[in-house]
Amino acid sequence: MASQSPPPRTVLLVDDNAVLLKQAEAYLTQKGIHVVSHTSPFGVGPLLNQHKPDVAVLDVMMPGLDGEQVLQFLQKQAGSTPLPAIIFYSAMAEEPLYQLCKRYPGTAYVLKSDGLPALHAAVRRRLRTP
């Protein structure tokens, strides 16, 4: 009997900077993570429903809706359905990111200045993979 491999773990990556988005997507994909990316904070709800990601990585500073507003929308939309693990990914200063995560227990943050390995490490922690 052939063993079945576990279903792929999916990360939803949302960032309005298309260049950084593609770099992060390529890096995480190279590390064996299935990535669904989106360049706008709008339309994240349907992507969440369609792909059922294990982790959502949200840029904080996006035009129209920032990462916190996207999270608030997703929380309202989800109701009692659990959301994926949330990682805020931003170029803003660390203290405001820390305060943002304090307002939303269970979230994490990664500074863009820490590089893609730091993002990968945070995603791995949320996926609980080696």
VENDA-V702759 format. One record per helix or strand of 3 or more residues. SS is the DSSP state (H for helix, E for strand). FROM is the first residue (numbers start at 0). LEN is the number of residues. Records with the same first field share a line. If there is no record, write none. Layout:
SS = FROM-LEN  FROM-LEN
This chain:
E = 9-5  33-5  54-5  84-6  107-4
H = 17-13  43-8  66-12  93-10  111-3  115-12
